[in-house]
Amino acid sequence: MSGGPFPSERTNPDESSDDFQPSSATAGKGGSELNLEINVPVRVGVYGAFGRMGQMIMRALLSGVDSEREPKLMLTAAIESANHPHLGRDIGPSCGMGPVGIDLTDDLARSLSHVDVVIDFSSPAGTALLAAAAMETSTPLVIGTTSLHAAALASIDSAANRVPVVCSANMSPGMNVMIALLKRAATALADYDAEIVELHHKWKRDAPSGTALLLADSVEGARGKKSDLRFGRSGLSGPREAGELGVMAIRGGDVVGEHTTFFFGPGERLELTHRAHSREVFARGALIAARWVVHQPPGIYGMEDVLGVI
């Protein structure tokens, strides 16, 4: 385990830290059986618990956000890296409340034996380890970690043969409805030039955002062909070619996240924009996915499946 940044130092759901990795000695052990009766709470574990998104999800669970929905969701495990300074401490004070009776742990096996689903906002390396362990214990997953490398994707694919997995670069319900609209627009306006612009706060480490790349993939998928992605233009770039798809990144201030897809045609322009004013939308989306995924058969799902907007 390296001594680099912990998940708690990440600043938004598009950022990841390759340093996150729970104790490998505990991975792939333990067990979980789903309780799907509507009046029995679904036990939720948060992986990458002290990252910004992890803490927000824990606060939402502990404060009873969406408590009117069935089945109820109940936080039963908070998992972090093996050398996290808060290991063994009650998570309540760090979530802005008193003791809640749940200690931060790096014991993945023990945690998986106390949950029905795990929400993951960790790192590619951490996600790979989690997916392998969840496959052994048949534990459903909701994965919001971005910038997943080949090993992580392979681990998720293997796990999906035995457990249901929701994997999305953006858990916002509004964003995923916009993506469904974008696909329809990309198909109907197949000869229009598509360009994507994303805005994020000045602390964001990666560019373009994972969501911008998801939008680009959605345009390409709807049109059934790959594009010549252009990550910015400068100098004598020449006329825009028909097969180009520009993806531009803007950084500044405290913007949580804004994404616009443009479709430029003769005499008109269509813009589809989503603005996130608070990271709470990502937490709410993750909770919706957790409530949904425990009822699904093995496989890989997106938020469009969760929301029924395919």
N, C-alpha and C positions, 0 to 999 in steps of 0.2 A: 504494500500500500504506500503510494507516494505521499509526500507532504504538501501537495498543491492545494488549490482552492476546494472547499467543501461545497456541496450543493447549495447551502444557505447563502453563498456569495454570488449565486447567479441572479440576474436581474430581470429575467422575463422567460416565458415558456418556450421561446425559440432558442434559448441558450442552454448549453450542456457543459458538464465538466467530466473529462475522462478520468478524473481521480476518484470518482465515486465507485466503491466496490465493497459490499458487505463481506463479512468473513467467509472465505471460500470453504472453510472447513465445515460450515453448516449448510451449504447449498445442496439442493436436491434431496433433502430429507423432510420428514414431517408429513402431515396430511391434512386435508380439508374436505368436508362433506357439505354440500349445499343444503340449506334449509329454505325451500322455495314456497312454503306456505305464506300467504299474503300477510298474515298477522304476526309473523315471526321476523324480527329484524335481520337484515343482511349485515354480516360482520365484515367490516372494511379494514384493510391494512393500507398504510400509505408508505410508499417506498421512495426514498429521497425526501424524508419527512421534514427536514429542516431547510430545504431549499425554499425559495420564495413561494413557489406554487404549492409545495408540500405543506407548508405552514398555513397557507390560505385554505387549502382543502381540509386540513385538520380543524381549523377554526370553524369552518362551515359545518362540519360534522358534529363538533362539540356544541355548537350553538343552535343546532336543530334547523338549519336552513333546509327548505323543502320538506319540513317535517310533516306537512299535510299530505304528501305523496305516500303511496304504498308500493312495495313494502318499505318500512322504515330502514334507515341506514344507521349503523352504530360503529364508531371507531373502536377497534380492538387491538391494533398494533401500529407502532410507529417505528420505522426501520431506517437506519442511517449507516454511514461508512464506519469501518472497524476502528478508526482512530478519532472519531468525532468527540470533541471535548464534553458534550452533554450526555454521553452514554450513561445509562443508569439513573438519570434524573427524570422526575415527573415532567411531562411535556406541557402541563397546564400553564405555568408561569410564562413560558416562551410563546404561548398562544394568547397571552393577554388575559389569563384568568387564573383562578386558584388551582390547587392540585386536583387532578382528574383521575388518578389511580392508574395511569398508563405511563410506563417508563420507556424512554428511548432505548432502542436495542439495535445490535448488529446481528442478532441471532435469527437468520432467515428461516431456518428449519422450524424453530419453535414458533415463530410468527405465523408461518403458513399453516400450522396446526390450529391456529386460533382465528382464522379468517375464512370468509366465503369468496372474497374477491380482493385483488390488490390493485391500487391505483399507483402508477409509476411515473414520476417526474424526476428522473435521476440523471443518468449519462448513458451513452452507448454501451460502455463496458458493463455498467451495472445492470442495464436492461438485458444484456446477453445472459448474465448470470441468473437473473430473476426468471427469465423465460425457461431456462433449463431446469431450475428448481420447481417451477410451477407445473411443468410437464410431468414431473415425477409425482406430484401431489394432487394433480387434476384441479388446480386452482385457476379460475378465470382471471383474466388480466384486462386492465384498461391502461394503455401505454400512451403517454403524452410526450415522452422524451423525443427530441428531434436530432437531426444530424446522425441518424443511425448508420453505422458502418456495416460492411458485408457480414461480419461475424454476428452482429446483433440481429440483422435481418434473417440470417440463416437460423439462429436460435429461435426467433419468433415463428418462422415457418414450421420448424419442427414441433414446437409447442402447440401450434394450431391444429396439428393432427389429433391432439388429445383433449385440448381445452379451447373454449371460445376466447378470442382476443380482439378487443377493440383497439385499433392503432390509428392515431390521427395526429398530424402536426398542429392542428388547431381544434380545440374542444368547444369553441364558441358555437352555440346553436345558430345565432344569426349568420355567422360566417359560413356555416355549412349549408344553410338555406341559400345564401348568395352563390355558393359554388354550384348548386343545382341549377340556379337561374343562369349562371355563366355558361354551363354546358349547353343549355338550350340556345343561348345567344350565339355561342361559337358555332353551333351546327347551322342555325338559321342564317347567320351572317358569315358563311364560310369564306367568302372572298374579301371580307373586311380585314384591315390590318389590326392586329391585336398587340397591345402594349400594357405592361403592368408597372405600377409605381407603388412602392411601399414606404411608409414613414414610421420611424421608431425613435425612442429617446436616445440621447447622446451616449448612454452607457452601454448600449447593445454591442456585443462583441463580434457578431457574424453578419455578413451581408452577401447576397440578399437573404431575407428571412425565410425560414422553412415554409411559412404560409405562402409567400410569393412563389416559391418553387412548386408548391402544391397547386396554386392557381395556373401556373404555366403547364403543369402536367395535365390539368383538367381541360385546358384549351386544346392541347395536343390530342388527348384521348377522345374528346368530342369530335375533332376533325379527322381522326384516324391517321395522323401523320406527325412525324417529328418536325420540329422547327429548328431554325438556326438561332439559338438563344444568344442575345446580345446584352451583356451586363454593362450597360453604359456605352456611350459613343463619344468620340473626341476627334479633333483634327479633321482631315479631309476623308471622312468616312464614306463619301459617295452617296448616291440615292439609296433609299431603303429598298431592299430586295423583297419580293413577295413572300419568301419563306422565312423572313426574320420574325422574331418575337422578342421585343425588348423587355428587360426586367431591370428597373432602376431602384436604387436605394437612397433614401434621404434620412439623415440623422440630425437630431437636435431637440433640446428641451426635455420635457418629460412625457412625450407622446407614448401612450401605452401600445398603440398599434393601429395603423390605418393602411388599408389596401384598396387600390382602385385598378380595375381592369377596363381599358379603353378599347372600343371597337370603332375604327375610323373607316368611314365609307364615303362615297361621292356625295357631297353636300350635307353630310350629317355625321354626328358622333354620338355613340352610346357609352355611358359610363356606369359601371356597377361598383359601388363603394361600400365598404364596411369599416366602421370606426369603433374600436373598443375603448370605452372611457374608463374602464376598471378591469383589473385582472380577475375580478370575481366572476366574470362571464366564463372564463376558462374553468374555474373551479366548479361552477354550476353545471357546465357541460360534462365534466368528468363524473360528477355525481349521477347525472342522468344516465350516462353510459354504464356506470357501475350497477345501477338498479336494473338496467336492461340486459346486460351481458350474462348475468347469472341464470337467465332463462333460455340461453341459446345453445345449440349444439356446437361441437368443435368447428373451428374455422377462423378466418381473419375477417374482421368487419371494420367498416369506417363509420364516422359519425353520421354519414348519410343513411346508413342502415339503421342506426339508433333512432334517428328522427323520422325515418320513413319518407325521405325526400328523393329517393333514387329516381 
